[in-house]
Amino acid sequence: MVFAASIIQTVIKAVVIGAVAFGGILFGKHLRTKKNAKEALENNDK
C-alpha cells in the first residue's frame, strides 16, 4: 500500500510540474508575440 501511495504522489507531482512548464511555455510565446507586434509597429512608423 505504501508503494502505491508513493507512485501516486510521484505521478501527481509530475503532472503539476508538467502543467507549470506548459504554462510557462505558453506565457513565453504570448510575450514573444506581443514583443514582435510592438517591434513591427515601431518599424512601420519609421
N, C-alpha and C positions, 0 to 999 in steps of 0.2 A: 504494500500500500504506500509506503514511503517513497519507493521508487517511482510509482505512477504520479504521485504528487509532485515530485521533483521534476519529472518530464513535463507535466502540465505547466508548472511555474516557468520553466525554461522556454516553452513554446509561447506563453503569454508575453514574456519579456522580449522574445524575438519579434513578435508581432508588433509590440509597442515601439521598439527601436526601428523596425521597418517602416511603420507609419510616420514616425518623426522624420526619418530620412526622406521618404517620399514627399512629405510636406515641404521639407527644405528644398528639394529639387524643384517642385512646382513654384515655390516662392522665388527661388533664384531665377527661374525662367520668366516669371512675371516682372521682376526687377529689370532683367536684361531687356525685355520687350519695351518696358517703359523708357529705359535709357536710350535705346535705339530710336524710338519715336521722337524723343526730345532732341537727339542729335540730328535726326533727319529734318526736323522743323527748324533747327538753328541753321543748318546748311542751306535750306531753301531761302532763308532770309537774306543771305549774302548775295 
